[in-house]
Each structure stands twice: as C-alpha cells, then as structure tokens.
Amino acid sequence: MINTVFVAGLSHRTAPIEVREQLALEADKLREVLSEIAGRGVCSELMILSTCNRVEVYGVAEVPGEAHRATFRQMTAQRGLDFQALEPLLYTKTGADAVLHAFRVAASLDSMVLGEPQILGQVKDAFALAQSCRVVGPMLHALMSQAFAVAKRVRTETEIGRFAVSVSFAAVELARKIFGTLDGKTVLLIGAGEMGELAARHLQDQGTLPVYVANRTWSRAQDLARDLAGTAVRYEDFPSVMAEVDIVITSTAAPEPIISVAAVEAVLRARHERPLFFIDIAVPRNVEPAVNDLANAFCYDVDDLRSVVESNLRERQREAQRGEVLVEREVAKFADRLKDLEVVPTIVSLREKLEAIRRGEVARALGRLPGADEATKQALEALSQAIVNKILHGPTVKLRDSSRAGHGLRWVEVISELFGLGAKGRTGPPS
C-alpha cells in the first residue's frame, strides 16, 4: 500500500525562484487544476502544495510515475509553460521515501530556513483545499494526519524553532535578554529601511507598545507610522524622542553616524540611567561604536546581529538532527499502520459476518425461551458476544502480524475463503 504514495515537485533546492514563481498557483487555480487532474483518473487521491519555495504534488496512484507526469503536464499547461523544459528540475519520491519527504516538509526540516513555522500552516491549508475538492481519500488523510502530528513532535521535542535566524529577529532576541520582557517597552525607528521596519514589527509581536517613526521624508514617516499603528516624528526631533523610548532602531542611508556618544550621554542623564538599547542595522553605521562603552547603553550593529544568526543557525542544525531521527522513526511506524489498513476491511467483514450469525442464533434461542426474564436475555447476549470475540482474536492477530511481515494479502485470501467473505473482505482501505 505504501508503494502507491508519491510526491513529485520542485523546490528551492532544485529550481530558481523565477521558475517557482511561474508554476506557483493560487487557491482558485489550485481548485481548477485539482478537479481537472482528478477527472483524468490517473490519481485516486491528490493534493498540491504551492508556496514561494516549493510546488509539490502529493498523490496516491497505482502507477506513480505516470501520475506525476500527468499532474505536472496539466499544471504547466495551465500556466502556459513547457513541461519538457521543466521536467529536469522535478524530483519524484515514492513509498517510504515519499512519506519521509512529507514528514520532513511539514516539520520544516526541508525548508530554506530550518525550523520556520509557516510551512506547517501552508501544508494544512493545502490539505484542507484538497479535502474541499473531494480528492482526498483514506491514504492521504492518514499521511497528512501523521505528518501534522510528527511536525508537532519535532516542534515540541526539539528546540529547532527557538533560535532566531534572521537579522531582524536576532535583534528582538537580544532586546529580550537585556530587558527581560518586552511588554510595554517603546520603540523609535529612525529611517524606513526594510530590515528596520521588520525589526519593529517583530518587536510589536513581542509586546512592545508605541512605535515612533522618524524619517528624512516626512510623508514616508507618516505612511510607515500608519502601517505600524505608531506615531510619525519629524526627523530633526528624534534626539528628544530617544529620552522617552526604550529601544532605538536605526536604518538610514546616512554616510556618517547620526547618533553620537555625547548625544547618548545626554539622553541617559535625562532617563536617569534607565537602559537604552540600540539596534543599528544601517551600513555605514548610524550609531558611533563608542556608544557601546557607555553604562546602560547597549548597541548592536549588523555584524553583531549576523554573528548571533550564524550561531543560532548552528544550533538549529543540531536540533534538526534530533528532528531527523524522530521523523525516520515515525516513517517506520506509519508503514506499519498502512499495513494494518490493508487487512482492516477483512477484519471488519469477518466481524460483521460473525455478528450477524450471533444475533440470529440468539434470536432463535430466545424464541425457544418465551418466558425468559431480562437477566437471562442479558446473560445470553454477553455469552454470545464473548464467544465471537474469542473466535475473532486469532484471525485478527494473524492478519495484522502477517500484514506487518509483508504477507497480509495472502492471509486476506485465506481467511476470506475460510469464512466465505467473498469480494467484500478483499477490498482496499475503507473510504
């Protein structure tokens, strides 16, 4: 059964962004493609994951190779692309390799940024969309349910997501170490650079309160302040605002420092020596390096932040190794679970047949005992159910053990023949 599972696609590992952009599909287009592919009958189950870093088809098919080619032909045709030009960039995985890949993707072990949390939500969205299109069956349902559980275990049992691996978020991590908590802290953003804005947003996410925005272009300061739900400040007024905030982020294009040691000394006196944290993301630097020598002034520049990021990346990689071990173990467990699925219909059919016999015989027995009281009826029910359960125990254990040993289908045939189950007991997993 596991051999019918496949994954095919391309990612940041195999294709440049200009290719991934061309193939990426929005939700409405995904619905259309899913319906068209399902209508061709090459896949019994289907799901498409489309993000900025990967476009992948997860499916179930008797002939996975043909199925993945058919799906990607349809996707490329939908986007007006040449399938033959794209095919060398595609990877395909089947069976246990496909399951391993699905688990690694959901757990962010295959992400461009190890441990990033967004991918799990994207996989869940893709699965929900496929479900809404009625192209998900028991196999994909089992696969994705387990993938989500594995991703949660990797997140909770390792520290892969703990260490900041972006310059902007590293700044937030350092701020938290200095202040203990960021709740209620105020921020001044000087300049409207992308990394500065991102750092301000990360700080807001961690509980900081008002953000003040100063920029040489007043309209830009107003626009960014509005986006951040903050307050615009005239550029020439930022020195006085520094005395009122806890964190200063600088990201201007000024060729020389705009914040001097003398200015910071004056600000610290006005603050009664309360700590002031500078995040200098500008190149060249906006804050004089000697500011870091002042008591209660903490200044980190881009190089400082990058060294934190590099250290954190090494930590994530170590945690990722722990995650890989966990994922590999779960693949083996999932394979056993799938083997159980192939014998489930036979077990269900066998129980249904014995239960029908039991009910019939109990009814006939009670027909010969017209004066039987309720206690007698209950005793007869309990006795007959116990007999059925004991009869079922041996065949059920044998079916499950043989399935895990790779001989499940042979024993399905034997037990179906012995108990006269017919075709019903030989079907695949229940839908």
Secondary structure in CASP SS format (residue, H / E / C, confidence):
PFRMAT SS
TARGET T0000
AUTHOR 0000-0000-0000
METHOD secondary structure of the structure
MODEL  1
M C 1.00
I H 1.00
N H 1.00
T H 1.00
V E 1.00
F E 1.00
V E 1.00
A E 1.00
G E 1.00
L E 1.00
S E 1.00
H C 1.00
R C 1.00
T C 1.00
A C 1.00
P C 1.00
I H 1.00
E H 1.00
V H 1.00
R H 1.00
E H 1.00
Q H 1.00
L H 1.00
A C 1.00
L C 1.00
E C 1.00
A H 1.00
D H 1.00
K H 1.00
L H 1.00
R H 1.00
E H 1.00
V H 1.00
L H 1.00
S H 1.00
E H 1.00
I H 1.00
A H 1.00
G H 1.00
R H 1.00
G C 1.00
V C 1.00
C C 1.00
S C 1.00
E E 1.00
L E 1.00
M E 1.00
I E 1.00
L E 1.00
S E 1.00
T C 1.00
C C 1.00
N C 1.00
R E 1.00
V E 1.00
E E 1.00
V E 1.00
Y E 1.00
G E 1.00
V E 1.00
A C 1.00
E C 1.00
V C 1.00
P H 1.00
G H 1.00
E H 1.00
A H 1.00
H H 1.00
R H 1.00
A H 1.00
T H 1.00
F H 1.00
R H 1.00
Q H 1.00
M H 1.00
T H 1.00
A H 1.00
Q H 1.00
R H 1.00
G C 1.00
L C 1.00
D C 1.00
F H 1.00
Q H 1.00
A H 1.00
L H 1.00
E H 1.00
P H 1.00
L H 1.00
L C 1.00
Y E 1.00
T E 1.00
K E 1.00
T E 1.00
G H 1.00
A H 1.00
D H 1.00
A H 1.00
V H 1.00
L H 1.00
H H 1.00
A H 1.00
F H 1.00
R H 1.00
V H 1.00
A H 1.00
A C 1.00
S C 1.00
L C 1.00
D C 1.00
S C 1.00
M C 1.00
V C 1.00
L C 1.00
G C 1.00
E C 1.00
P C 1.00
Q H 1.00
I H 1.00
L H 1.00
G H 1.00
Q H 1.00
V H 1.00
K H 1.00
D H 1.00
A H 1.00
F H 1.00
A H 1.00
L H 1.00
A H 1.00
Q H 1.00
S H 1.00
C C 1.00
R C 1.00
V C 1.00
V C 1.00
G C 1.00
P H 1.00
M H 1.00
L H 1.00
H H 1.00
A H 1.00
L H 1.00
M H 1.00
S H 1.00
Q H 1.00
A H 1.00
F H 1.00
A H 1.00
V H 1.00
A H 1.00
K H 1.00
R H 1.00
V H 1.00
R H 1.00
T H 1.00
E H 1.00
T C 1.00
E C 1.00
I C 1.00
G C 1.00
R C 1.00
F C 1.00
A C 1.00
V C 1.00
S C 1.00
V H 1.00
S H 1.00
F H 1.00
A H 1.00
A H 1.00
V H 1.00
E H 1.00
L H 1.00
A H 1.00
R H 1.00
K H 1.00
I H 1.00
F H 1.00
G C 1.00
T C 1.00
L C 1.00
D C 1.00
G C 1.00
K C 1.00
T C 1.00
V E 1.00
L E 1.00
L E 1.00
I E 1.00
G C 1.00
A C 1.00
G C 1.00
E H 1.00
M H 1.00
G H 1.00
E H 1.00
L H 1.00
A H 1.00
A H 1.00
R H 1.00
H H 1.00
L H 1.00
Q H 1.00
D H 1.00
Q C 1.00
G C 1.00
T C 1.00
L C 1.00
P C 1.00
V E 1.00
Y E 1.00
V E 1.00
A E 1.00
N E 1.00
R C 1.00
T C 1.00
W H 1.00
S H 1.00
R H 1.00
A H 1.00
Q H 1.00
D H 1.00
L H 1.00
A H 1.00
R H 1.00
D H 1.00
L C 1.00
A C 1.00
G C 1.00
T E 1.00
A E 1.00
V E 1.00
R E 1.00
Y H 1.00
E H 1.00
D H 1.00
F H 1.00
P H 1.00
S H 1.00
V H 1.00
M H 1.00
A C 1.00
E C 1.00
V C 1.00
D C 1.00
I E 1.00
V E 1.00
I E 1.00
T E 1.00
S C 1.00
T C 1.00
A C 1.00
A C 1.00
P C 1.00
E C 1.00
P C 1.00
I C 1.00
I E 1.00
S C 1.00
V H 1.00
A H 1.00
A H 1.00
V H 1.00
E H 1.00
A H 1.00
V H 1.00
L H 1.00
R H 1.00
A H 1.00
R C 1.00
H C 1.00
E C 1.00
R C 1.00
P C 1.00
L E 1.00
F E 1.00
F E 1.00
I E 1.00
D E 1.00
I C 1.00
A C 1.00
V C 1.00
P C 1.00
R C 1.00
N C 1.00
V E 1.00
E C 1.00
P H 1.00
A H 1.00
V H 1.00
N H 1.00
D H 1.00
L C 1.00
A C 1.00
N C 1.00
A E 1.00
F E 1.00
C E 1.00
Y E 1.00
D E 1.00
V H 1.00
D H 1.00
D H 1.00
L H 1.00
R H 1.00
S H 1.00
V H 1.00
V H 1.00
E H 1.00
S H 1.00
N H 1.00
L H 1.00
R H 1.00
E H 1.00
R H 1.00
Q H 1.00
R H 1.00
E H 1.00
A H 1.00
Q H 1.00
R H 1.00
G H 1.00
E H 1.00
V H 1.00
L H 1.00
V H 1.00
E H 1.00
R H 1.00
E H 1.00
V H 1.00
A H 1.00
K H 1.00
F H 1.00
A H 1.00
D H 1.00
R H 1.00
L H 1.00
K H 1.00
D H 1.00
L H 1.00
E H 1.00
V H 1.00
V H 1.00
P H 1.00
T H 1.00
I H 1.00
V H 1.00
S H 1.00
L H 1.00
R H 1.00
E H 1.00
K H 1.00
L H 1.00
E H 1.00
A H 1.00
I H 1.00
R H 1.00
R H 1.00
G H 1.00
E H 1.00
V H 1.00
A H 1.00
R H 1.00
A H 1.00
L H 1.00
G H 1.00
R C 1.00
L C 1.00
P C 1.00
G C 1.00
A C 1.00
D C 1.00
E H 1.00
A H 1.00
T H 1.00
K H 1.00
Q H 1.00
A H 1.00
L H 1.00
E H 1.00
A H 1.00
L H 1.00
S H 1.00
Q H 1.00
A H 1.00
I H 1.00
V H 1.00
N H 1.00
K H 1.00
I H 1.00
L H 1.00
H H 1.00
G H 1.00
P H 1.00
T H 1.00
V H 1.00
K H 1.00
L H 1.00
R H 1.00
D H 1.00
S H 1.00
S H 1.00
R H 1.00
A C 1.00
G C 1.00
H C 1.00
G H 1.00
L H 1.00
R H 1.00
W H 1.00
V H 1.00
E H 1.00
V H 1.00
I H 1.00
S H 1.00
E H 1.00
L H 1.00
F H 1.00
G C 1.00
L C 1.00
G H 1.00
A H 1.00
K H 1.00
G H 1.00
R H 1.00
T C 1.00
G C 1.00
P C 1.00
P C 1.00
S C 1.00
END
